[in-house]
Amino acid sequence: MKNNPFKPTDAVQNDWNLSSVVSALRHSRETAHNIRHKGRIRELPSREALAQILQGLLAVLFPTHLGRPDLNDESIDYFVGNTLNSTLAVLVEQVRRGLLFVTDADAENDATLTAKATEITREFAARLPEIRALLVSDLLAAFHGDPAASSPSEILLCYPGMTAIMYHRLAHALYELGSPVLARVISDIAHSSTGIDIHPGAKIGGSFFIDHGTGVVIGQTTIIGQGVRLYQAVTLGAKRFPADDNGVLIKGNARHPIVEDDVVIYAGATVLGRITIGKGSTIGGNVWLTQSVPPGSNVTQAQSQSQSK
């Protein structure tokens, strides 16, 4: 009978010098290389809890598609109310943990954080009908914009672009309400599951459609108008990162594109810097664009290369 390669043998069990390693790791963690926020915060938002929250919120927004398919007119409101209540109860604690990162108070002992988290969560819940209206406009834009789509239900259930924008609209609301760390974790959950990276600070108008989606990147200060369509591997990014006199990056500046209404940006295009893509423009595949273009423009790869010379 062969030995199990995954079972430790008696001969090596006491050879790790664990006490010394654990002690050295403690010194690194607590003293030499302490990376905790402000040197003390241990209560971090939980990705597992946020995944549960997202599942609950999507079930509330689209109960029969993403909640329970057996719901009827008599049970649907009960399901929505019960699911929303339990989801918000979990969310408020995650919001409180996120607030630890944006306060200068002795946050671990600050009783006002719970009240602030409750206020943010209540306001977030009040925005859900507005968020759903935006998502329905995104859903219909995808259905009307993709000839391969057989129904809005198909898009809701299996289009990664739709999943990414659902997560983004929820994350963006939390970002605006003062919970940026929590929103950032949600955007990373979306990125992990869809391959689409949208910063929660990005402002995106209604009827937004990401077709195929993999590799799309949308930066923090991007502003996108109504009826915009992006294809896979599009980047709306920053051209440069200015630094102060000490070489530290200056954060918070508007450094990403403004994309006006009814713009289409095809696969692989890279649009960088605080430039404006005028209303109704079309940006071709694999274009590299660092200059503003007026409304109604049609930019091809050859044109963008000529502009850059």
N, C-alpha and C positions, 0 to 999 in steps of 0.2 A: 504494500500500500504506500503510495507516494505521500510525502509530507505536504501539508497545505502551505503554499508560499505566502499566504496572507496572515498566517497565525504566528505570532512572535514565539521564538524558542526561548527556553530557560537560559540558554547561553548568552543571549544578548539583552535580556530584559534589564539588567543592571549596569549597562555600559554607556548610558546616555548622559550621565552627569547632569541630571535634570535640575537639581537645586541651583547649580551655578548658572545654567542657561536661563532659568526662570528669573533669577535675581538680576541678571544682566538685562533681560527684557523689561523688567520692572523699572530699572534705572533709565533705560532708553525711553520708555513710555511716560514715566512720571517726571523725569528731570531733563535728561540730555536732549531728547528729541520729542518733547511734548507737542502734539499737533492739535490738541483739543481747542475748540474755539474759545478765545479769551483764557486759555489755560485750564478751564475747569468744567466745561459743559460735557456731560456724559449722556444725557437724554437726547438721543437722536431720533428723527422721524423714522418710522419703520416702513421699509419697502413692502413687507408682507401685509401690513395693515393698509397701506395705500392701495395695493392691488385689490384688496377686499373692498375698499371704499369705491374704487373705480368701477368694480363689477356692480356694486349696489347702485351707484349713480346712473350707470348706463341702463340698468334694469328699470329704474324710475323714469328715465327719459323715453325709453322705447320698451315698454313692459312686455308686449307679446313677442317681440323679436329677440330681445336680449335679457328678458326676465323669465317668464313662464308662458309657454305656448298654449296652455289650457285655460287661460284667463277668459272671463266673459264680462258682460256689462255689469253684472252684480258684484263680481269679485275684484275687478281691476283697480278700483279706487282704494279698496281695503289693502290690496297688495302694495300699491304705490305708497300709501301712507305708512304702512308698517315697515316697508323696506327703507323708506326715506328716514323715518325716525331712528331705526337701528343704525343706519349708515352715518347719519349726522352725529350720533352719540360716539361713534368711533372717530369721526373726522375731528371733532372738537379737541380731543386729546392730541392728535397729530398737529393740529394748528398751534396748540399751546407749545408743543416741543419746537416747532418751527420758529415761534416767536422768540425763543431763547437766543436765536442768532441775530436778531435785529433790535435788541434792547441793550441799553447800557446799565440797566438796573441790576441789582443782585438777583438775577432772574430766578434762580432756584428757590428763593424764599419770597418772591414777589407775588402776593395773592392777586394782584390786579391782572396778571397774565391770564388766569382762567376766565376772568370777566371779559378781557379783550378777545380771547379765543372764541368765547361764546358769541360775542358781537359779530365777529368776522364770519363765523359759521352760519349765524342767522341771516346775515346779509347775502352770503353765498347761496343759501337755500332760496332766498327771494329772487335771485337772478336765474334760477333754473328754467322758468318758462321762456325767458328771453334767449337763453342759451339753446334751448330746444328749437325755437323758431329759426335761429341761425343755422343749426345743424340740418334742419329740414331743407333750408335753402341750399346748403352744400350738397345734400343728398339728391335733390332735384337737378342741380347743376351737373352732377356726375351722371345721372341717368340720361339727361338730354345731351350731354357732351360725349358719351361713349356709346358708339353703335353696338358694341359687344354686350352691353348691359341689358339683361332681359327684364329687369324690374328694379324698383328702388330697394326692395327687400334683399335682392342679391348683393347690391352695393353695401347695404348696411351690415350684412353678415360676413362678407368675404373680401372687401376691398381694403387693402392696407392704408391707402390714402384717407379713406373715410374714418378708419380707426384712429389714425394719427390726428386728424382734425377734431374728432370728438374729445380725445384726451387734451388737445391743445386748448380748446375753448373752456374746458373745466379748469385747466392749469392757469390760463390767462386771467380768469376771474379771481382766483386765489392770489395771483401775482398783484393784480390791481388793488385788492383788498388789504394788502400788507403782509402776505405770507409767501415771500419769494423763494425761500429754501424749499418749502413743501412743493411749490409749483415746479421747481427745477427737478425735484425727484420724480414727479409725475411725468415730466417731459422725457426724462431718461428711461422710465418704464415704457413709454410709447416708442422711443428710439430703439430700445432692445427688442421690442416685439414686431416693429414694422420696418426698421431700417431708415426711418424718416426722422430727422433731427430738427425740431422746431423749438427755439427758445421761447419760454412762456411770456417773455416781454414783447414779442412780436405782435403787432396789431394787424388783424386780418379781417377784412370785410366779408359780407355774406356771399353766398353762391360761389364758394371757393372749391376748386377741384384739383386734386393731385392724382394724375393718371399713372398707374403702375407704382411710382413712388419711391422705390428703393434708391437710396443715396441722396435724396433731397435734403438740403441744409438751408435753414432760414434763421438768420441772426437776430440778436436781441432787439435792435432798434429798427428793424424792417417795418415798413408800413405798406400794406397791401390793400388795394381798393376792392370794389365790388366786381364779381364775375370774372375773376382771374383764374387762369388755368396753367398749371405747371406739369411738366413731364419728369420722368425719372432723371436722377443725377443732376438736377438743377441746383446751383448754389447761389443764394442771395447773401453775400458775405461782405466783410470789411476789406478795404484795400490796404490800409496801413493801421498801425497801432501807435499813436503818439505817446511819448513818455515825458515825464517831468525832468527837472534838472538833475535828479538823482538816478535817472534811468528807470524809474518805476512807471509802469503803464498807467495812463490816465483813463479811468473807467467812467462809464456813464455817458460819454459823448455819442451823438447821433453819427453812426459810421456805416450803416447799412442802407440798401436802396429803398427808394419809394417807388412802388409799382402802382400806377393808376388803374382805373376801372378798365375791364374788358381786355386786359393784356393776356397774350398767350406766350409762354416761354417753353421752347422745345428741349428735348433731351440733351443733357450734357452741357447746357449753357452755364456760364459763370458770369455773374453780374456783381461787381464789387464797388464798394464805396458809397458815399451819400450822393447818389445820382438819382435822377428821376426818369422812369420809363413812362412816356406819355400815354395817355388814354388810347385804347384801341390798337396799340402797337403789337407787332409779332417779332419775337426774337428767335432766330433759327437755332437749330441744333449745333452744339459745340462752339457757339459764339463765346468769345471772351470780351466782355464789355465793361469799360471803366469811365464812359462818358455818357451824359444824359442824352436822351433822344426825344424829339418832339412827338406830340400825338399823331397817331396814324402811321408811325414808322414801320418799315419792314427791314430788319437787320439780318443779313446773312453772314456766314462765317468769313467769306471773302471781304465783305465790307468792314467787318470789325477788325480784321487783320490789317487792312489798309489804313484805318483810322489810328491804329496803334503804332504805325511806322513814323 
